[in-house]
Amino acid sequence: MSATYRLLTRYRRTAGALLLEALVAVVVFAVGTLGLLELIGGAARESGNARWRDEAFTLAASALSRMWTDDPATLDARYDTTNGAGYRALHAAAERLPGVGSGVNAPLVAVDGSIPGRWQVAITVFWQQPGERRAHRAVAAGMLPRH
């Protein structure tokens, strides 16, 4: 056998291996790129949720602060979820958040007067990004004087 024949035979055996190695490298690169894109997408989504979480908590905390300055005798009626003026103002402000509408993800205000001399208050504000199955929530709670 000539040296040329041996070289050609060895080349034919390794030619398919080079193509297979290149194909594996392309697949590994594609999987890595898809993973990186998913990571970036998740970070962007969570960044948006952090923004809305901050705004929702700010709304809940400011409503709780307003309750401190309101007349304690009318607090329960003012934040009644059916026709209270304080609740309507909170709901109007909450509609800036994504996924909050007239009948969807409305804020909740719980005013409990079972503790003598105190109002126990919890304000829950919701938001829901497009495509999400469940709403997120931010809660501010506290005890207010009742005198």
JOBEL-V251236 format. One line per field, one symbol per residue. phi: phi as a letter, one per 30 degrees, with the letter a starting at -180 (. if undefined). A space follows every 50 residues. Layout:
phi: ???
This chain:
phi: .ddddddddddddcdddddddddddddddddddddddddddddddddddd ddddddddddddddddddcddddcedddcddcbdddddddddddddddic bdcbhddcbccccdceibccbbccccaadeiddbddbbbbbaccdcd
